[in-house]
Amino acid sequence: MKKYATFLLPGLLALLLLAACKKDDYFKDGGLQNGKLNVNTYEFLQSNPVYFDTVVAIVEAAGMKDMLSKENVTFFAPHNFSILKAMNMLNAVRYGLNQDSLHIADIPAEIWQQYLLRYTFRDRYLLKDIARRDSRMLQVYPGQYLESAGGYIMNLGVQFSDYSGTKDVGPRMVQITDVGDFANPVNITNNVGTSDIQTTNGVVHMLDGNHGFGFNMMAFVTTVQDYFQ
């Protein structure tokens, strides 16, 4: 019996797997994600405190709750950790200057607003609406330059990838690049971890965990330091 079980068990397992994986259920392991949500952008952020409770706090401090609740906007959402990294850099600089540490509540509303507006664009931009960008061939695939809601120049682009030796058929990733001034561009590029979350009033693209708040964290630090001089 043990000898037969050795051959029968793998076969039974294969049959069970085939029964569980009917054609209509392909790629449903854990549920297909529906990108359309029945909440506005502010409510989406509020409903994910692990990632965004600090972001919600600075959105409110910046007076942008109504914008993210009612206006038709695309928001590139930084994570809580992105803000923590920027605050840690700020306080490391202040420590070196023998200055007291600052907390999130100490940063004035106008600074939070200035930087959050760099993440915010009027109208809806899904991945399919964004031009291709390839850092190796920028003259051919430059992405697209847009003014943020605060009038700051950013670049949105979609990075293509290869798969199994076939060019450009792999996963595509949305990227956002801090430009600022065409004469002296910053050109700090950040990747989107999750794209095309469609809320009732816009689109959310969640930036990945490597992002530092403000895109150029040192610029954020300098802005805060200049305010407290």
C-alpha positions, 0 to 999 in steps of 0.5 A: 500500500505504501508503494501505491500511495507514493504514486497516488498521492501526487496524482490526487493532489494534482486533481484537487488543484485542477478542480480548484483552479478552473479557467474562470478562477485563473489568477484569483488566488486571494481575489481580483483587485477592483481598482474602483473604490466607493470612497474619495481620496481623503477617505481612502488615505484615512482608511489605511492608517498603517500607511497613511495616518501621518499623511492624513495628519499633514493633509489636514494641517495643510488645509487640503482635506477638501481638495482630496475629498471633492476635487478631481485630482491625481494624488501620488501618495507618500507613505508614513515612513517617507515623512519619518525619513524626512523628519529624521534628516531634519532633526539630524541637521538640527542636532548638528547645529545644537538646535532643538528637535522639531515635531510634525506639528511644529512644521507650519501649514504653508510648508506642508502645503507647498510640498504636498501640492507637488504630489497633486495634479488636477484631473485624472491620470491613470497609467494608460494616460501617462507617456512612456519614459525610459531613462536610457532613451530620454530623447525618444521616451521622455515621459510628460512634463506637468505642472503640479497643483501648486505650479511645480514642474514634475515629470510623469512617465511609465517605465517598460520592462522586458520579460523572458527575453521579449522586449517591453512586454513585462510589467510597467511601472509609473514613475514621478520625477522632481524637475522644478526648474528646466534650467537646473532640473533636480531630476530625482525619480521615484517609483510607484508601488501601486498604481491606478487606485480610482476613488470617487473624485480621482486617482491615487498612485502609492509611492514605494517605500524608498521615497523620501518626503518632498522628493528632494529631502534636503530641499525640504530640510532647507525650507524648514530651517529657513523658516525657523531662522 
